[in-house]
Amino acid sequence: MPKKNYIFIYCQLLVWVTLLPIFIATPLLAQDNSSSNAIVVGYLPYYRMEQVSGTIFNHLTHLNYFILAPNSKGELGKAEKNGGFTPLSQFPQFYKDIETLKRWRGKLKTKIFLVLGGWYESDYFDEMAASASSRSHFISNVKQILEDYQLDGVDFDWEGYKGAVDNANYQLLLTEMEQAFKGTSFEISVAIACSHTSLAPIFKQIQLSHIGLMSYGRIFQDEMQVSINQLKGYVNDWIKAGIKAEQLVAGVPFYACTPADYSAITYQSVISKYNPAPSVNKITHNNKIYYYNGVDVMKAKAQYVLDAKLKGIMIWEVGQDTDPSHSKSLLKAINEVIPVDEIITTVPTNATAHSIQFFPNPFQNQLTIQGASNFSLRIFNQRGVLVHAALNSSSIINTSHLKTGFYFIQVITPQQTTTYKLLKQ
């Protein structure tokens, strides 16, 4: 072999020996989402409370409880499809649900927002918002509930159920709500149809937590419900209208819809009846084609949220998913791309928390917990996925089923919930 070839090979080896430790030790930053601050917002209607459990809070940064609506006088309750109105005093489930959600949340930092409006729940918004006294009464009633139940904010969803949304009155309503919230920690967000960019100038004047794009429903392309290209188009439309990317939250469906008659079935039903592959986004049901977002598309949309530096992703709605522990859960798919554990948990600093100890640390196939009694246990991987849970847990935990890596271990006692980060070797 000529001498110059030896020199060339030697130089190549030298380059690889020099760079190899860098390739091994340096993470791929474009795919490292472990420190993402993107939010995951899940809507939960009152009629789906039985379909979920308290573990839902482990997967969300925001839970939006649906439903709360005004009548024309600004009183709170539930609007009915037939034009009727049920005041809160006759809707006891609302108060029961709020207490349940607060108990489920425990010490987690997941925020609970109340949804104001919705499709036919927007029925009386136009009459209420057109009256200064009704707006004042409505805002006062909403603020009182937030204070009484120590909730975090409201999500406006004024939709044109019977006529178009009045932009001028919407601006008055948001502005007056913002003024009423001054001096508190209460936040305001909005959910809006993707085409309603005419509201962008109004939203820019309000200090909003985020703007949720309802990019789901009767929109079909590329044999799915709202393609990724369509989602990108909607986001770009709002950015062109003057809204910053970091204010926008992309909506995703947890249900399947058919263009034949716009009927819908839950994603849970899709999985239980047809069990399609993660790459599939449509099924034939009752001789009609229903379109949805499968696991692969859901992950791709979540990754787009990170790549485009959006505020986050929002789900309509979490009660339609399979259990988050299921391999084809859409919420699980989102969490694998957008982990939430660092946002919703904190490392404890009080003396009681310091009294809890773990042996050995790092651990392998068994973990012993000392300093805690009468406790429950939850273990999450680095992506925020629940991998182990036990009520009235033993102090000796079998961890042989866990893969090597870091885990967040949550110890729940009657007094508090504390979270620790440990390594399994």
Backbone torsions as a table, in degrees:
resi	resn	phi	psi	omega
1	MET	NA	134.0	179.8
2	PRO	-59.4	149.8	-176.7
3	LYS	-59.6	-37.1	-176.7
4	LYS	-65.8	-27.0	177.2
5	ASN	-69.4	-38.8	175.9
6	TYR	-60.4	-42.5	-179.2
7	ILE	-63.9	-40.9	-179.7
8	PHE	-63.5	-45.7	179.5
9	ILE	-64.0	-40.4	179.6
10	TYR	-61.0	-43.2	-179.8
11	CYS	-64.5	-40.5	177.8
12	GLN	-61.5	-45.0	178.9
13	LEU	-62.0	-39.7	-179.9
14	LEU	-62.1	-41.3	178.7
15	VAL	-63.2	-45.3	-178.5
16	TRP	-66.9	-40.3	178.3
17	VAL	-62.5	-36.1	-179.8
18	THR	-71.1	-41.3	-173.4
19	LEU	-88.5	-21.3	-174.4
20	LEU	-56.1	-46.1	178.1
21	PRO	-59.2	-31.9	179.9
22	ILE	-68.2	-44.7	179.8
23	PHE	-63.0	-35.0	-178.3
24	ILE	-74.1	-43.8	-171.1
25	ALA	-86.7	-21.3	-175.0
26	THR	-95.4	124.5	178.5
27	PRO	-70.0	157.4	174.7
28	LEU	-79.0	102.8	-170.8
29	LEU	-61.1	-33.8	-178.2
30	ALA	-66.4	-21.9	-178.4
31	GLN	-110.2	-1.7	-179.0
32	ASP	-88.7	99.0	-176.4
33	ASN	-103.8	10.6	-173.0
34	SER	-63.7	-25.0	-179.5
35	SER	-108.2	20.2	-179.7
36	SER	-63.9	139.7	175.0
37	ASN	-102.4	12.0	178.4
38	ALA	-63.5	142.3	-179.0
39	ILE	-93.5	153.8	175.3
40	VAL	-123.2	110.1	-175.1
41	VAL	-104.3	125.3	178.6
42	GLY	-118.3	123.5	174.0
43	TYR	-81.9	139.7	177.8
44	LEU	-135.9	106.5	177.6
45	PRO	-73.9	154.7	-180.0
46	TYR	-58.7	-30.9	-177.1
47	TYR	-81.5	2.1	176.1
48	ARG	-112.8	5.3	-176.5
49	MET	-56.6	-33.1	-178.5
50	GLU	-74.9	-13.9	-177.7
51	GLN	-89.5	-5.8	-178.2
52	VAL	-127.0	170.1	176.4
53	SER	-131.2	179.2	-177.4
54	GLY	-61.7	-19.8	-179.8
55	THR	-67.0	-12.6	179.2
56	ILE	-59.3	-29.4	-178.4
57	PHE	-69.5	-18.3	178.2
58	ASN	-73.3	-10.4	-171.8
59	HIS	-116.7	0.2	-174.0
60	LEU	-128.8	147.6	168.8
61	THR	-91.0	-26.2	179.6
62	HIS	-137.2	132.2	170.1
63	LEU	-114.4	119.5	-179.7
64	ASN	-100.1	107.7	-179.3
65	TYR	-81.9	123.8	-178.8
66	PHE	-108.0	102.2	79.3
67	ILE	-170.1	141.6	172.3
68	LEU	-154.2	127.0	-174.7
69	ALA	-137.7	153.8	176.1
70	PRO	-96.0	157.9	162.9
71	ASN	-97.1	-173.1	-174.5
72	SER	-65.6	-21.3	-179.5
73	LYS	-90.9	-4.9	-178.4
74	GLY	90.2	8.4	174.8
75	GLU	-76.8	152.2	-175.3
76	LEU	-99.7	147.1	178.3
77	GLY	175.0	-143.1	-176.4
78	LYS	-132.2	118.7	176.5
79	ALA	-75.9	146.7	-178.0
80	GLU	-110.0	155.1	-179.3
81	LYS	-59.9	-32.3	-177.1
82	ASN	-82.4	7.5	179.8
83	GLY	93.6	-4.4	178.7
84	GLY	-77.5	177.9	-179.3
85	PHE	-146.4	128.2	178.2
86	THR	-107.1	113.0	-180.0
87	PRO	-67.6	157.8	-178.1
88	LEU	-57.9	-31.3	179.9
89	SER	-61.9	-20.2	178.0
90	GLN	-109.6	15.2	-179.7
91	PHE	-131.2	67.8	-174.6
92	PRO	-63.7	-20.7	-179.9
93	GLN	-60.0	-31.3	-180.0
94	PHE	-56.5	-51.4	-177.2
95	TYR	-67.5	-37.7	177.5
96	LYS	-63.2	-42.9	-179.4
97	ASP	-64.9	-42.2	-179.2
98	ILE	-63.1	-41.7	177.4
99	GLU	-64.1	-39.0	178.0
100	THR	-63.7	-44.9	-179.3
101	LEU	-63.2	-40.9	179.1
102	LYS	-64.9	-39.1	178.5
103	ARG	-67.0	-41.7	178.2
104	TRP	-62.6	-40.0	-177.9
105	ARG	-64.0	-37.2	-180.0
106	GLY	57.2	-127.6	-178.3
107	LYS	-94.8	1.6	177.7
108	LEU	-65.4	156.3	-177.1
109	LYS	-95.0	11.4	175.1
110	THR	-58.6	131.0	-178.0
111	LYS	-88.4	143.7	176.8
112	ILE	-110.3	117.3	176.8
113	PHE	-108.8	149.2	171.7
114	LEU	-96.8	130.5	177.8
115	VAL	-85.1	125.1	179.3
116	LEU	-104.9	105.5	179.9
117	GLY	106.1	-148.2	-170.9
118	GLY	127.5	-171.3	-173.5
119	TRP	-57.0	-90.5	179.9
120	TYR	-75.1	-10.4	173.1
121	GLU	-70.3	-10.3	176.0
122	SER	-88.6	4.4	-171.4
123	ASP	-50.4	-44.0	-173.8
124	TYR	-101.8	7.9	-178.2
125	PHE	-61.4	-41.4	-176.2
126	ASP	-64.3	-43.1	178.2
127	GLU	-66.1	-43.3	-179.0
128	MET	-64.1	-47.2	-174.9
129	ALA	-70.4	-19.7	-179.6
130	ALA	-79.7	-11.5	-177.2
131	SER	-112.8	125.8	180.0
132	ALA	-62.1	-41.0	-178.8
133	SER	-69.6	-37.7	178.3
134	SER	-68.0	-40.0	176.2
135	ARG	-60.3	-44.9	-179.5
136	SER	-61.7	-43.7	179.6
137	HIS	-64.4	-43.2	179.0
138	PHE	-60.8	-49.7	-178.6
139	ILE	-62.4	-42.0	178.7
140	SER	-62.1	-41.9	179.7
141	ASN	-65.7	-42.0	179.3
142	VAL	-63.9	-47.1	-178.6
143	LYS	-61.0	-37.8	-179.4
144	GLN	-63.1	-40.8	178.9
145	ILE	-66.2	-42.5	178.9
146	LEU	-60.3	-41.5	179.8
147	GLU	-69.5	-45.3	-176.5
148	ASP	-62.8	-37.4	-174.5
149	TYR	-107.8	6.4	175.9
150	GLN	52.6	52.7	177.4
151	LEU	-94.3	178.4	-167.6
152	ASP	-107.2	-21.0	-178.5
153	GLY	170.2	-171.3	-178.5
154	VAL	-131.1	151.8	177.3
155	ASP	-121.7	110.9	179.8
156	PHE	-78.6	131.6	176.8
157	ASP	-137.1	65.3	178.1
158	TRP	-81.3	108.9	-179.7
159	GLU	-110.6	153.4	-178.9
160	GLY	-78.5	69.1	-176.8
161	TYR	-67.8	-48.9	176.7
162	LYS	-127.1	76.7	-177.8
163	GLY	108.2	165.8	-176.3
164	ALA	-72.2	155.0	174.5
165	VAL	-69.9	133.3	178.5
166	ASP	-84.3	104.7	-174.9
167	ASN	-59.6	-41.5	-177.5
168	ALA	-64.0	-44.5	179.9
169	ASN	-71.9	-30.6	175.5
170	TYR	-63.3	-41.8	178.2
171	GLN	-62.3	-43.0	177.6
172	LEU	-60.4	-44.1	-177.3
173	LEU	-64.0	-46.3	-179.7
174	LEU	-66.8	-41.8	-179.0
175	THR	-63.4	-43.4	-178.8
176	GLU	-71.0	-34.4	175.2
177	MET	-65.2	-43.3	178.4
178	GLU	-60.1	-42.6	178.4
179	GLN	-63.1	-40.9	-179.4
180	ALA	-66.7	-26.6	-177.8
181	PHE	-87.8	-6.5	-179.7
182	LYS	-59.8	137.6	-177.8
183	GLY	85.9	0.3	176.2
184	THR	-119.0	174.9	175.6
185	SER	-96.2	5.3	-176.7
186	PHE	-65.9	140.0	-178.3
187	GLU	-115.4	160.2	178.4
188	ILE	-126.9	130.5	170.9
189	SER	-126.9	167.5	177.0
190	VAL	-134.1	147.0	169.5
191	ALA	-112.6	134.3	-171.4
192	ILE	-145.0	145.5	173.9
193	ALA	-62.0	142.7	-174.1
194	CYS	-59.9	-29.0	-175.7
195	SER	-83.1	-9.6	-173.3
196	HIS	-87.7	50.9	-179.7
197	THR	-69.3	-10.5	176.7
198	SER	-62.8	-17.5	178.9
199	LEU	-85.3	-6.8	-177.5
200	ALA	-56.0	-45.9	179.2
201	PRO	-59.5	-32.8	177.9
202	ILE	-71.5	-46.2	-178.7
203	PHE	-62.3	-31.2	-179.7
204	LYS	-66.2	-23.3	-177.4
205	GLN	-89.1	-7.5	-177.4
206	ILE	-109.8	141.8	176.2
207	GLN	-80.1	90.3	-176.6
208	LEU	-97.5	143.0	173.2
209	SER	-62.3	-45.9	177.8
210	HIS	-168.9	165.9	177.8
211	ILE	-118.7	113.3	-176.8
212	GLY	-92.7	121.9	177.7
213	LEU	-88.8	123.9	-179.0
214	MET	-82.3	67.2	-176.7
215	SER	-87.2	65.5	178.5
216	TYR	-161.1	172.8	177.4
217	GLY	105.2	-131.7	-171.4
218	ARG	-84.5	49.9	-177.9
219	ILE	-131.8	119.7	-173.2
220	PHE	-132.0	138.2	175.5
221	GLN	-163.6	147.8	178.2
222	ASP	54.7	37.1	177.0
223	GLU	57.6	42.0	174.2
224	MET	-154.4	169.9	176.2
225	GLN	-87.5	110.6	-176.0
226	VAL	57.9	101.8	179.1
227	SER	-73.4	166.1	177.9
228	ILE	-63.4	-37.7	178.3
229	ASN	-64.2	-38.4	176.3
230	GLN	-64.7	-42.9	178.8
231	LEU	-59.5	-45.1	178.3
232	LYS	-61.0	-38.9	178.9
233	GLY	-62.8	-43.6	178.7
234	TYR	-62.8	-44.7	179.4
235	VAL	-60.5	-45.2	-179.9
236	ASN	-63.3	-35.3	177.4
237	ASP	-61.3	-41.3	-178.8
238	TRP	-73.7	-34.6	176.0
239	ILE	-65.8	-40.9	177.0
240	LYS	-64.4	-28.2	179.4
241	ALA	-79.6	-2.9	174.7
242	GLY	107.5	4.7	178.8
243	ILE	-92.7	133.9	-179.5
244	LYS	-73.6	147.3	-179.8
245	ALA	-56.9	-38.5	-176.1
246	GLU	-72.5	-0.2	173.7
247	GLN	-97.9	-14.1	-170.4
248	LEU	-93.7	138.8	175.8
249	VAL	-119.6	125.4	-177.1
250	ALA	-85.1	128.1	179.2
251	GLY	-85.7	143.3	177.5
252	VAL	-134.6	149.2	-178.0
253	PRO	-93.1	141.0	170.0
254	PHE	-109.9	37.6	179.4
255	TYR	-151.8	166.4	177.3
256	ALA	-110.5	143.4	-176.9
257	CYS	-133.7	147.5	179.6
258	THR	-114.4	136.6	175.5
259	PRO	-72.2	-9.4	-179.0
260	ALA	-63.7	-46.4	179.1
261	ASP	-145.7	9.4	178.9
262	TYR	63.1	19.9	172.1
263	SER	-73.0	162.3	-174.1
264	ALA	-138.5	153.2	171.6
265	ILE	-133.1	153.1	-176.8
266	THR	-71.9	154.7	175.2
267	TYR	-62.4	-34.6	177.9
268	GLN	-59.1	-40.1	177.7
269	SER	-67.8	-37.7	177.2
270	VAL	-58.2	-46.0	-177.6
271	ILE	-69.8	-45.7	-175.6
272	SER	-68.5	-31.5	-177.1
273	LYS	-93.0	-32.7	-171.8
274	TYR	-123.9	-22.3	177.9
275	ASN	44.4	57.2	-178.1
276	PRO	-71.1	161.5	177.5
277	ALA	-67.7	157.3	-179.1
278	PRO	-58.4	-24.1	-178.1
279	SER	-84.5	-8.4	-174.7
280	VAL	-88.2	142.2	-178.1
281	ASN	-128.7	14.0	177.9
282	LYS	-153.0	153.2	175.0
283	ILE	-141.1	158.5	172.9
284	THR	-100.1	121.4	-175.9
285	HIS	-135.2	125.2	-177.5
286	ASN	52.7	42.0	177.4
287	ASN	65.0	20.5	176.3
288	LYS	-128.8	147.4	178.8
289	ILE	-88.8	125.9	178.2
290	TYR	-111.2	134.1	-177.8
291	TYR	-109.5	143.4	-179.8
292	TYR	-151.2	-169.4	174.0
293	ASN	-115.8	115.3	177.1
294	GLY	-77.8	-179.4	-175.8
295	VAL	-56.9	-45.9	-176.3
296	ASP	-64.8	-44.4	178.6
297	VAL	-66.3	-38.3	179.4
298	MET	-62.4	-41.1	176.7
299	LYS	-65.1	-39.0	-179.8
300	ALA	-65.4	-39.5	178.1
301	LYS	-67.5	-39.7	177.6
302	ALA	-62.9	-40.4	178.7
303	GLN	-66.6	-37.1	176.1
304	TYR	-60.9	-40.3	177.2
305	VAL	-55.2	-43.9	179.6
306	LEU	-70.8	-45.0	-177.3
307	ASP	-63.6	-36.9	-178.9
308	ALA	-86.1	-1.3	179.6
309	LYS	57.8	42.3	174.4
310	LEU	-75.9	167.1	179.3
311	LYS	-65.4	-35.6	-179.8
312	GLY	167.2	-156.3	-176.0
313	ILE	-133.8	144.6	178.6
314	MET	-129.6	149.6	-168.8
315	ILE	-120.9	125.5	166.3
316	TRP	-113.9	109.2	-14.8
317	GLU	-137.5	159.5	-166.8
318	VAL	-67.5	-21.7	178.6
319	GLY	-71.2	-7.0	-178.9
320	GLN	-97.3	-3.5	-177.8
321	ASP	-83.1	166.3	165.2
322	THR	-72.9	174.3	176.2
323	ASP	-60.4	138.2	-177.7
324	PRO	-58.1	-16.9	177.3
325	SER	-81.3	-11.8	-179.6
326	HIS	-70.0	142.5	-176.9
327	SER	-62.6	-24.2	-179.1
328	LYS	-107.4	17.5	176.3
329	SER	-63.5	132.6	178.0
330	LEU	-71.6	-34.6	177.4
331	LEU	-66.2	-40.4	175.7
332	LYS	-60.6	-42.1	179.2
333	ALA	-61.2	-41.9	178.6
334	ILE	-64.1	-45.3	-178.4
335	ASN	-64.3	-27.3	177.8
336	GLU	-68.1	-24.0	177.2
337	VAL	-99.1	-40.7	-179.7
338	ILE	-118.6	86.5	177.7
339	PRO	-70.7	146.1	-176.7
340	VAL	-117.5	-2.6	-171.3
341	ASP	-60.2	-36.5	-178.1
342	GLU	-72.0	-19.3	179.3
343	ILE	-85.8	-40.9	-171.2
344	ILE	-94.8	-7.0	178.5
345	THR	-122.0	155.9	176.5
346	THR	-133.7	149.5	176.0
347	VAL	-76.2	125.6	-175.5
348	PRO	-68.3	151.0	179.3
349	THR	-126.6	-4.8	-176.1
350	ASN	-81.1	169.1	-173.8
351	ALA	-66.0	-38.0	-179.6
352	THR	-62.9	-41.6	178.8
353	ALA	-63.0	-38.9	-179.0
354	HIS	-67.7	-20.8	-178.4
355	SER	-75.8	-14.8	178.8
356	ILE	-83.4	129.5	-178.4
357	GLN	-128.9	154.6	-178.2
358	PHE	-124.3	136.0	178.5
359	PHE	-135.5	140.4	-17.9
360	PRO	-74.9	166.8	178.0
361	ASN	-141.7	107.3	7.1
362	PRO	-66.9	157.6	-178.8
363	PHE	-110.0	169.3	177.2
364	GLN	-124.4	-98.1	-175.1
365	ASN	-97.7	-1.1	179.6
366	GLN	-150.5	141.0	-178.9
367	LEU	-131.3	130.4	178.5
368	THR	-108.6	133.2	179.9
369	ILE	-111.0	126.9	178.1
370	GLN	-121.3	148.1	176.8
371	GLY	94.4	6.9	178.4
372	ALA	-135.8	141.9	176.8
373	SER	-136.8	157.4	-179.8
374	ASN	50.8	55.3	-175.4
375	PHE	-126.2	158.5	171.3
376	SER	-110.5	162.2	-172.3
377	LEU	-134.7	139.2	171.7
378	ARG	-136.1	135.8	179.5
379	ILE	-121.9	129.0	179.6
380	PHE	-117.9	144.4	173.3
381	ASN	-80.1	-176.7	-174.6
382	GLN	-67.1	-16.8	179.5
383	ARG	-95.6	7.3	177.0
384	GLY	83.9	10.3	-179.1
385	VAL	-86.5	129.4	178.1
386	LEU	-69.5	122.1	-177.2
387	VAL	-116.2	-10.7	178.7
388	HIS	-158.7	136.9	177.2
389	ALA	-147.5	142.6	180.0
390	ALA	-151.9	125.9	172.2
391	LEU	-84.3	144.5	-178.1
392	ASN	47.7	55.0	-171.6
393	SER	-66.2	148.5	170.1
394	SER	-73.5	157.2	178.9
395	SER	-76.8	-11.7	177.2
396	ILE	-111.8	118.2	-173.3
397	ILE	-110.0	129.2	174.6
398	ASN	-80.2	115.6	-177.5
399	THR	-115.8	20.2	-176.6
400	SER	-65.6	-23.7	-178.3
401	HIS	-82.1	-7.9	-177.9
402	LEU	-87.8	141.3	176.8
403	LYS	-77.5	163.9	177.3
404	THR	-67.2	148.3	-179.6
405	GLY	138.5	-177.8	180.0
406	PHE	-84.8	146.1	178.2
407	TYR	-136.6	149.1	172.3
408	PHE	-99.8	119.7	-175.8
409	ILE	-109.0	119.8	-175.6
410	GLN	-106.1	119.9	178.3
411	VAL	-105.3	121.4	-173.8
412	ILE	-114.5	115.7	176.8
413	THR	-114.6	169.0	177.6
414	PRO	-59.6	-22.8	-176.6
415	GLN	-90.4	-33.5	-171.5
416	GLN	-165.1	168.7	172.4
417	THR	-121.6	124.9	-178.9
418	THR	-125.9	149.5	-174.0
419	THR	-127.7	138.3	-177.4
420	TYR	-131.1	152.8	177.3
421	LYS	-111.9	117.2	-177.5
422	LEU	-126.1	162.3	-178.7
423	LEU	-113.5	132.1	169.6
424	LYS	-101.5	129.2	178.6
425	GLN	-98.1	NA	NA
